[in-house]
Amino acid sequence: MASDEVCGDQPDIRNLTAVIHYRGCVKSAVDRAVAEVDAPLVTALYDRPGFIANNRFLAENNR
């Protein structure tokens, strides 16, 4: 994902502080990207509940 370039690799799940910071970084990166695209359809999809969690799962399992 593009957020990997900004936020680095996903931390070990046992390091809860790092995981919290990482998830915040990913959310901020995606928020900025959606705002920069400025497309109503992209914004509508992004605003759907569970959108980030579902797409992060798919991205991690399609590598």
C-alpha positions in Angstrom: 0.0 0.0 0.0 1.1 3.6 -0.5 0.8 4.2 3.2 3.7 1.8 3.7 6.0 4.4 2.1 4.8 7.0 4.6 4.2 4.9 7.7 6.8 2.1 7.3 6.1 -1.6 7.7 3.3 -2.8 10.0 4.7 -3.3 13.5 4.5 -6.6 15.5 1.0 -6.9 16.9 2.5 -7.4 20.4 3.8 -3.9 20.4 0.5 -2.1 21.1 1.9 1.4 21.2 3.6 1.0 17.8 0.4 -0.6 16.4 -1.7 2.4 17.6 0.7 4.9 16.1 0.9 2.9 12.8 -2.9 2.7 12.4 -3.1 6.5 13.1 -0.5 7.1 10.5 -2.3 4.9 7.9 -5.6 6.7 8.6 -4.0 10.1 8.2 -2.3 9.1 5.0 -5.5 7.7 3.5 -7.5 10.8 4.7 -5.0 13.0 2.9 -5.1 10.9 -0.3 -8.9 10.9 -0.4 -9.0 14.6 0.1 -6.4 15.2 -2.7 -8.3 13.0 -5.2 -11.3 15.2 -4.5 -13.7 12.7 -6.2 -17.2 12.3 -4.8 -17.3 8.5 -5.5 -14.0 8.0 -3.8 -15.1 10.0 -0.8 -18.4 8.2 -0.6 -16.7 4.8 -0.6 -14.1 5.9 1.9 -16.9 7.2 4.3 -18.5 3.7 4.3 -18.2 1.9 7.7 -15.4 -0.6 7.7 -13.9 0.6 4.5 -10.3 0.9 5.7 -10.3 -2.3 7.8 -11.8 -4.4 4.9 -9.4 -3.0 2.3 -6.3 -3.3 4.5 -7.2 -7.0 5.1 -7.5 -7.6 1.4 -4.3 -5.8 0.5 -2.3 -7.8 3.1 -3.7 -11.1 1.9 -3.1 -10.4 -1.8 0.7 -10.0 -1.5 
